[in-house]
């Protein structure tokens, strides 16, 4: 029997490449269909399916807007649940920057608008201790 796991349940919602890239773009402030398509290179059909799935899953909300003289259109914004995935996106970017990017350096840097320092994802226990990225100090407790 397969292990019951929150990671597997999460991947069922966001574990497809285009879903993560759509979330990345919306987190970066790209909210309209055509702009998301241009930034990701995804086909229109696949993008439409991903936007529906992410909206149905409660990660994005669809908001109507109308340019003067144009028909109503929709843009997409992260919900609170979608914003909670920011550390995951940051951790994936960090890992890729460390292990996949060459000497030219990372293509994107995320900084804290309050102080200008680079944003890093890290593991921290509820007591406030920062844990090493290696996971060597983790203990897993099975609850079911």
Secondary structure, DSSP 8 states (H G I E B T S, - for coil): -----HHHHHHHHH-SHHHHHHHHHHHTT--BHHHHHHHH---HHHHHHHHHHHHHTTSEEEEEEE-TTS-EEEEEEE-HHHHTTHHHHHHHHHHHHHHT--TT--S---B-TTT--B----EE-TT--EE-TT-TT-------
